């Protein structure tokens, strides 16, 4: 059974889990911490302006799915509460292709297109302050350490989670984010893409360099799921799990 | 003239059926607009009496008019003659206007004067001479009375004025004398003013004028709070605010605050207005501030809900406040939601619409084609980017592509998936849409790209990426 998109996982108040054991067990809160800012980078050697899209969509979907799979959720909530809170996408470049995303995610999604970088930052901060918002996904201009501290503080104060999609050039810039992730493409022997997901920084985590090969799984999907699967885990450059790859005969 | 005869004479004539109720309503709207000239504005007394009853069907078109009491407004508008010309211009010269000391003479001159320009008579002594040439109908008397007068050879008001007054009431009825006295100002005439819409407004004139920006912000916030208090007392909320700032040099700045949802919350409006006040640029010293709240709605109170997990769900009001913030600061068109359409053509299967007008519930789209993220890229370009390709075989994926001046070797290709024009659907761009053969290709770095070949031009385009 696909571990993703089922109601077996629960979201505690402190974190948003990937519902992927291979990743969650390496994170101190069992997922990405709620009430904090997280940074995502996409490494594309030929197109340095790209931002990741699939992983933010997956985490947004997990936020929605966790709400509906809470122990307290009822049939009534699932069937009548189509719009519990906002998931805000700031910046046109990070807007995902909508026609293949789950409807429940789209119903809660608000797409904001600020005309300037200054307004982008204002939008991020204002969204994080609002009690109507649960998750903010935003393309992020070049920001200083002081700004990252400020955003992190706002997110913490208001228990809102921010996924800041930053430029690869800023990867080494100092930041007070809770986690820092790098997504880069990796050759796939299948009919679907694979990405290398590297955890560059995690506050309160182990100092090991962690990376995973992740990808969607063929045959799953349709409108109501965003499938994600871990194909291998590398700790300090060494493969830990190759069962998934072997299973697919790679 | 009967309508069939009119149509026979002029076949291209546009016919609009007479609808007195609709016309009266439109006239009432116009009368409300005229409140800017004077606080005392009313419809014609005959029309006001007949409103809401079947008698309105019998009202002559002459009675469709507006009465404005301009007494004492010359200090505000300046010269009355100039004001009447301004009003005439605002109506694009289509209104017949008369300004006189009595309602009756204004009525007569505006309806029956041969001059189309505004008639202004400021002295009561001039009234008899100005009314002299006008027909008897100008006195608002019925047809029977007019017929009686015409039978004795009296055809205009001037001839009527020459008759002995004491016998006039006995011979032609009391109403004739009453109307004549009203026109000449010998009897007072009252009119029923329309109810002005309830306005929530605050203004303040500063003496001495303000020079400190912080003082201006404070004063404006104070006025906004006062307006909000007015609204709260009436259990109302406003969606639109108009702020006018005037400085001593006569320079006026106006700011319009159009919200996504109506509010009467003082702290909410303060948080929205503060950055706008900070961005105000006025020159010299500030003399006047004026705030009007418009688009008034009933205030809806909402009860908070709690979930068992202690994770409080946002209220509708919190969502509305969020929308208000963004719509004011970023713009309504830049805060959007997705609308899905049942279409196979990628760029036509969705659109971004202003979040204010769109529906929250997207379940209408259950019949949509169920693509998954393996079939469609996670990022779709707003417009496909042209690429150059090298293909070994026709109808096969390219073996290498050049995109943004970079040559990429292709190691995997899946396709083609043909998307053809939707001939069953009327779309203005259907004629320009050619068949497309889409391929999902992987380059040597492991990036997956969604490319297509346009079957009419045989050119290649990159339409999306899996990132």
Boltz contact constraints between the chains, C-beta under 6 A:
constraints:
  - contact:
      token1: [A, 42]
      token2: [B, 467]
      max_distance: 6.0
  - contact:
      token1: [A, 46]
      token2: [B, 406]
      max_distance: 6.0
  - contact:
      token1: [A, 50]
      token2: [B, 467]
      max_distance: 6.0
  - contact:
      token1: [A, 52]
      token2: [B, 467]
      max_distance: 6.0
  - contact:
      token1: [A, 53]
      token2: [B, 378]
      max_distance: 6.0
  - contact:
      token1: [A, 53]
      token2: [B, 379]
      max_distance: 6.0
  - contact:
      token1: [A, 53]
      token2: [B, 467]
      max_distance: 6.0
  - contact:
      token1: [A, 54]
      token2: [B, 378]
      max_distance: 6.0
  - contact:
      token1: [A, 70]
      token2: [B, 309]
      max_distance: 6.0
  - contact:
      token1: [A, 72]
      token2: [B, 307]
      max_distance: 6.0
  - contact:
      token1: [A, 72]
      token2: [B, 308]
      max_distance: 6.0
  - contact:
      token1: [A, 72]
      token2: [B, 309]
      max_distance: 6.0
  - contact:
      token1: [A, 82]
      token2: [B, 361]
      max_distance: 6.0
  - contact:
      token1: [A, 83]
      token2: [B, 360]
      max_distance: 6.0
  - contact:
      token1: [A, 84]
      token2: [B, 313]
      max_distance: 6.0
  - contact:
      token1: [A, 85]
      token2: [B, 314]
      max_distance: 6.0
  - contact:
      token1: [A, 96]
      token2: [B, 378]
      max_distance: 6.0
  - contact:
      token1: [A, 97]
      token2: [B, 376]
      max_distance: 6.0
  - contact:
      token1: [A, 97]
      token2: [B, 377]
      max_distance: 6.0
  - contact:
      token1: [A, 97]
      token2: [B, 378]
      max_distance: 6.0
  - contact:
      token1: [A, 97]
      token2: [B, 380]
      max_distance: 6.0
  - contact:
      token1: [A, 98]
      token2: [B, 338]
      max_distance: 6.0
  - contact:
      token1: [A, 98]
      token2: [B, 350]
      max_distance: 6.0
  - contact:
      token1: [A, 99]
      token2: [B, 349]
      max_distance: 6.0
  - contact:
      token1: [A, 99]
      token2: [B, 350]
      max_distance: 6.0
  - contact:
      token1: [A, 100]
      token2: [B, 371]
      max_distance: 6.0
  - contact:
      token1: [A, 100]
      token2: [B, 372]
      max_distance: 6.0
  - contact:
      token1: [A, 100]
      token2: [B, 373]
      max_distance: 6.0
  - contact:
      token1: [A, 100]
      token2: [B, 376]
      max_distance: 6.0
  - contact:
      token1: [A, 103]
      token2: [B, 362]
      max_distance: 6.0
  - contact:
      token1: [A, 106]
      token2: [B, 338]
      max_distance: 6.0
  - contact:
      token1: [A, 106]
      token2: [B, 362]
      max_distance: 6.0
  - contact:
      token1: [A, 107]
      token2: [B, 362]
      max_distance: 6.0
  - contact:
      token1: [A, 110]
      token2: [B, 355]
      max_distance: 6.0
  - contact:
      token1: [A, 111]
      token2: [B, 336]
      max_distance: 6.0
  - contact:
      token1: [A, 111]
      token2: [B, 352]
      max_distance: 6.0
  - contact:
      token1: [A, 112]
      token2: [B, 335]
      max_distance: 6.0
  - contact:
      token1: [A, 113]
      token2: [B, 334]
      max_distance: 6.0
  - contact:
      token1: [A, 114]
      token2: [B, 330]
      max_distance: 6.0
  - contact:
      token1: [A, 126]
      token2: [B, 325]
      max_distance: 6.0
  - contact:
      token1: [A, 130]
      token2: [B, 322]
      max_distance: 6.0
  - contact:
      token1: [A, 131]
      token2: [B, 314]
      max_distance: 6.0
  - contact:
      token1: [A, 131]
      token2: [B, 318]
      max_distance: 6.0
  - contact:
      token1: [A, 132]
      token2: [B, 314]
      max_distance: 6.0
  - contact:
      token1: [A, 132]
      token2: [B, 318]
      max_distance: 6.0
  - contact:
      token1: [A, 132]
      token2: [B, 319]
      max_distance: 6.0
  - contact:
      token1: [A, 132]
      token2: [B, 322]
      max_distance: 6.0
  - contact:
      token1: [A, 185]
      token2: [B, 445]
      max_distance: 6.0
  - contact:
      token1: [A, 185]
      token2: [B, 446]
      max_distance: 6.0
  - contact:
      token1: [A, 185]
      token2: [B, 447]
      max_distance: 6.0
  - contact:
      token1: [A, 186]
      token2: [B, 446]
      max_distance: 6.0
  - contact:
      token1: [A, 187]
      token2: [B, 446]
      max_distance: 6.0
  - contact:
      token1: [A, 191]
      token2: [B, 414]
      max_distance: 6.0
  - contact:
      token1: [A, 192]
      token2: [B, 374]
      max_distance: 6.0
  - contact:
      token1: [A, 193]
      token2: [B, 448]
      max_distance: 6.0
  - contact:
      token1: [A, 193]
      token2: [B, 466]
      max_distance: 6.0
  - contact:
      token1: [A, 216]
      token2: [B, 373]
      max_distance: 6.0
  - contact:
      token1: [A, 216]
      token2: [B, 374]
      max_distance: 6.0
  - contact:
      token1: [A, 221]
      token2: [B, 372]
      max_distance: 6.0
  - contact:
      token1: [A, 221]
      token2: [B, 373]
      max_distance: 6.0
  - contact:
      token1: [A, 221]
      token2: [B, 374]
      max_distance: 6.0
  - contact:
      token1: [A, 222]
      token2: [B, 370]
      max_distance: 6.0
  - contact:
      token1: [A, 222]
      token2: [B, 372]
      max_distance: 6.0
  - contact:
      token1: [A, 223]
      token2: [B, 370]
      max_distance: 6.0
